[in-house]
Structures are given as structure tokens and as C-alpha cells.
Amino acid sequence: MTVPKTADPVSAVRPPIPRTVWVLGFVSLLMDISSEMIHAVLPLFMAGTLGASAVWIGITEGAGEGAALLSKVFSGVIADRFGHKKCLFALLRA
């Protein structure tokens, strides 16, 4: 007795990914690549064009990293206090 071939059961259950999701994913990829490229070249620009010393470049990079870490800490505290991450986004929009 032979078993008839059927379509993959997983693909039969899932709907196709919408075109908008593909476009937004591609845009997000390009934004990530561009920010990584700028982040790598920024110290060279600061030293070569602006004439900044290594100390000032370090201070600038440290301040940027510190601001990013502090915002993560405070947003985590707010999200924990409300219990839902969606409340944080509603608070930021208001």
C-alpha cells in the first residue's frame, strides 16, 4: 500500500509572510548596516577632520555608551513596575 504524497503540513497551516514585513525587514537590515559602518568610522573622522585627541574620542564614546546603558536600565525599571511592556510604549508616546 502506498501513501499518497501531500503538501508539507507546516506550509499548509502558515500563511505566507506579507510583503510589508519583507520590506520592513530589508529596511531594518540596511539601517543596521549603515549604523555599524558609521560607528566604525566616527573615531577616524573625529581625529582626522575635527582634530580631537584620543582622550576626547574616549570621553565621547563613553558618554554615548553610558547614555544607552542608563536608558536600558530605566526603561527596564519602568517596564517591571507597570508589568507590561506595552504600557512603556504608550507612556513614551504620550
C-alpha positions in Angstrom: 0.0 0.0 0.0 1.5 3.4 -1.0 0.9 6.5 0.9 -0.1 9.5 -1.4 2.3 12.5 -1.3 0.7 15.5 0.2 1.8 19.0 0.7 4.1 19.9 3.7 1.7 20.1 6.7 3.6 23.1 8.1 3.3 25.2 4.9 -0.4 24.3 4.7 -1.0 25.8 8.2 1.1 29.0 7.9 0.0 31.9 5.7 2.7 33.5 3.6 4.7 36.3 5.0 3.2 39.7 3.9 5.2 41.9 1.5 5.3 44.7 4.1 7.1 42.5 6.6 9.8 41.7 4.0 10.2 45.3 3.1 10.5 46.4 6.7 12.9 43.7 7.4 15.1 44.7 4.5 15.0 48.4 5.6 15.9 47.4 9.1 18.9 45.4 7.7 20.1 48.4 5.7 19.7 50.7 8.7 21.7 48.3 10.9 24.5 48.0 8.3 24.7 51.8 7.9 24.8 52.4 11.6 27.6 49.9 12.0 29.6 51.5 9.2 29.3 55.0 10.8 30.1 53.7 14.2 33.4 52.2 12.9 34.4 55.4 11.0 33.3 58.0 13.5 36.6 58.0 15.6 38.6 58.4 12.5 36.5 61.4 11.4 36.8 62.9 14.9 40.6 62.5 14.9 41.3 63.4 11.3 38.8 66.1 10.4 37.9 67.6 13.8 41.4 67.2 15.3 40.1 65.5 18.5 42.5 63.8 20.8 42.2 60.2 21.9 41.0 61.3 25.3 38.1 63.3 23.8 37.2 60.4 21.5 37.1 58.1 24.5 35.0 60.6 26.5 32.5 60.9 23.6 32.3 57.1 23.1 32.0 56.5 26.9 29.2 59.1 27.2 27.3 57.5 24.3 27.6 54.0 25.8 26.7 55.3 29.2 23.6 57.0 27.9 22.5 53.9 26.1 23.0 51.7 29.2 21.2 54.2 31.5 18.2 54.3 29.2 18.1 50.5 29.1 18.1 50.4 32.9 15.4 53.0 33.4 13.2 51.5 30.7 13.6 48.1 32.3 12.6 49.5 35.7 9.5 51.2 34.2 8.5 48.0 32.3 8.9 46.0 35.5 6.9 48.5 37.5 4.0 48.5 35.1 4.2 44.8 34.5 3.6 45.1 30.8 6.0 46.4 28.1 3.1 47.8 26.1 2.5 50.3 28.8 6.0 51.6 28.4 5.4 52.3 24.7 2.1 54.1 25.5 3.9 56.2 28.1 6.6 57.2 25.7 4.1 58.2 23.0 2.1 60.4 25.4 
